[in-house]
Amino acid sequence: MNCFLIINPRSRNQQSRKRFRKILEEFRKTGMDFDHVFISSYAGIRAESEYANRKGYDAIIAVGGDGTINATINGFYDGKGNRISKAWFGVIYTGTSPDFCKSYGIPLKEKESIGTFTNPNIRCIRTGKITFRNATNSGITETRIFVCCANVGLGAGVAALSNNIRKYTCDFIGTLISLLWNLAVHGSRNLIVKADQVVYDIPRVMNISIGRTKFIASGIRVSDGVEDDDDRFYILTAKNISVKTLSRLLYQVYTGELNSSGDLGSSGILELTYARHLEFQSSGGPVGVEFDGDPAGFLPATIELAADPLDLMIQKSK
C-alpha cells in the first residue's frame, strides 16, 4: 500500500513536534511505501490532500488533531460533495480533543494507529456537506465537508475561545470555561430553520448542533450518534436558557442524557430531533457557524449529506 502522510507540526499547540520522528520511524518499520509533508494551514492541508487523491495514493493519512482531520477529508471531495478518488483515509492522532477518534474507535497511541494501516478494516462513514457565508467576505458562500458535528450560534464562539484557552488548561476545562463565558456574554438569537421542508421560527436559540457522531466537542455529547446507514443528522437545540436552568443544561450536555422530542418548535430547553436536509437563517444579527472544532463563517447555511461516503481505516474487531 502506497501512503501519503499529511503532518501538522502545529497540532496540540505545537507540542507534538517531538513525536513526529518516532511516528516516521514506526511507519518505516511497516515496510509500506509512503511520502510525507509537513504543513499547518487549512488551505495547505486541503491542497496536499487533494494532490494525493489525484496522484493515486492508496491511503491518505492525517497526522494531527481534529482540524487537520477535517482539512484532509475536505481534500477527498469536490465542491459538490463527490469523492475525487477511491483512496482510504486514516488518522494518527496528535491533537487535543479526539472527538473523531473516540467516535470511530481509532487508537490514540501512534504505534497502535500505524498498526491499523497494515491490515485495516474499512468502514464507510457518511459525511456532512455544509454551505455557509464566508467569514472574511460576506458576499461569498463556501461549501465544506464535516464528519463530527456542525454548530450554529454559540458553538462558534465557544470553539474560538477554547482553542486559545487550551494552551493553558486541559481540553475539558478549556471548553467548559469558554462555554460559560459565551453563555454569559452572548445573547440568544431568533432563528428560522427549515428541516425536511418544514419551517420553524425558533426564538431564544443559544445553539443548534447538527451531527453524525456521539461526541459534539470536548466531552459535550448526545446519548448516541447516527448509525452509518442512517441518512439523517441529529439536531440538538439549546434554547430558553436561564440561570435556573443552566446547571441542568450542563449536566445533560456533558452526560448525554437527552430525550428525543421529535419537534424543533417545542418550548423545552434542550430538544433532540432528526432531519436529512436543513436550512438556517437568522432573523436578527449575524450568527456564527463552526464545524469539527473550528469557527468557519456565518448564516445563512445549508446542511445535507455529501454525495459519497468516506472509506475510513479502523482497527479490526478483536
C-alpha positions, -999 to +999 in steps of 0.1 A: +000+000+000+013+034-010+005+061+016+007+098+019+011+113+053+000+149+060+017+160+092+006+192+110+036+205+131+013+229+150-011+203+164-015+202+202-004+239+203+029+229+186+037+204+214+036+174+192+067+181+171+089+158+191+066+129+183+070+131+145+104+114+143+091+085+162+060+083+140+080+082+109+104+056+123+074+034+132+059+039+098+091+028+081+091-004+101+058-014+084+076-018+051+048+003+033+058+028+007+050+063+018+056+100+012+050+128+038+047+165+040+047+190+069+020+216+065-001+236+091-026+258+073-061+247+065-057+257+028-023+239+026-035+207+042-066+206+020-045+212-011-020+185-002-048+160+004-064+169-030-030+164-046-025+130-030-060+119-040-054+129-076-020+113-077-035+079-070-022+071-035-039+041-019-043+058+015-040+094+028-033+098+065-038+129+086-013+133+114-027+160+137-059+170+155-095+174+145-087+205+124-061+185+104-086+157+100-112+180+087-089+197+063-075+164+050-110+150+045-121+181+025-093+172+000-112+139-007-142+158-021-150+183-049-173+213-043-204+193-048-196+166-022-184+140-046-153+119-039-124+125-063-107+092-058-110+058-042-083+064-016-087+052+020-085+077+049-065+072+081-056+091+112-025+093+135-038+115+163-016+142+179-042+168+188-060+179+220-097+169+215-101+134+199-138+136+192-134+119+157-112+091+171-135+084+200-165+083+177-150+058+153-127+037+175-094+049+162-065+043+186-049+074+202-014+058+206+007+063+175+021+027+173-014+012+175-027+036+149+001+027+125-005-010+131-041-005+119-029+005+085-010-027+078-042-048+079-071-023+081-108-028+084-126-003+061-156+015+075-177+036+051-189+066+070-213+093+058-201+129+059-220+162+061-218+189+035-223+225+047-227+257+027-223+289+046-214+326+043-176+332+042-162+348+073-139+373+055-162+382+026-199+383+032-207+382-005-191+347-009-205+314+001-183+284+008-190+246+008-171+222+030-173+187+044-176+178+081-176+145+098-185+150+135-207+180+142-216+215+130-228+242+153-250+272+146-249+300+173-229+298+205-207+270+192-186+292+170-177+315+199-170+285+222-147+269+196-127+302+190-121+309+227-115+273+238-089+268+211-069+296+228-075+286+264-064+250+258-028+263+256-030+267+294-056+241+305-068+207+296-094+202+268-123+197+292-116+227+314-108+250+284-141+241+267-161+245+299-147+279+307-154+290+271-189+277+272-197+295+305-181+327+292-201+326+260-233+319+278-228+349+300-217+373+273-237+364+242-274+366+240-298+342+223-310+347+187-342+340+168-336+315+140-356+303+111-349+266+105-362+246+076-359+209+084-371+184+057-394+211+041-410+221+074-402+257+085-398+266+122-394+301+136-375+293+168-370+321+194-342+324+221-318+300+205-284+297+221-270+269+198-280+242+174-257+212+170-262+192+138-241+160+138-234+124+130-212+113+159-219+109+196-193+134+206-200+171+198-170+188+213-146+181+242-169+160+264-202+175+252-222+147+237-255+132+228-265+097+240-258+081+206-246+091+173-263+083+140-256+048+125-235+046+093-265+036+072-288+063+086-291+092+062-302+117+089-285+141+112-293+146+148-303+182+158-297+192+193-312+226+201-304+246+232-328+275+239-347+293+266-316+293+288-318+310+322-297+310+354-322+285+369-319+261+340-281+264+335-270+236+358-295+211+343-283+221+308-246+215+317-255+181+333-274+170+302-248+180+276-219+165+294-237+132+303-256+129+270-288+121+289-312+137+264-346+126+252-359+130+217-390+152+214-394+150+177-404+187+174-380+215+168-406+241+176-414+229+212-407+251+242-382+230+260-346+238+269-328+210+251-345+193+222-331+164+202-346+157+168-336+143+134-336+155+098-320+149+064-319+184+049-315+216+069-315+253+061-307+281+087-313+318+086-311+345+113-340+369+118-316+393+136-278+400+136-250+377+123-249+342+137-217+322+135-211+287+122-185+262+132-178+225+125-154+198+136-140+222+163-132+254+143-153+285+136-158+290+098-184+316+088-219+328+093-255+321+084-273+315+061-263+279+059-275+247+044-266+212+056-271+178+039-252+146+034-223+146+009-229+125-022-203+099-014-192+082+019-156+082+032-136+050+034-121+051+069-093+027+081-101+014+116-089-015+137-102-049+130-126-062+157-110-084+183 
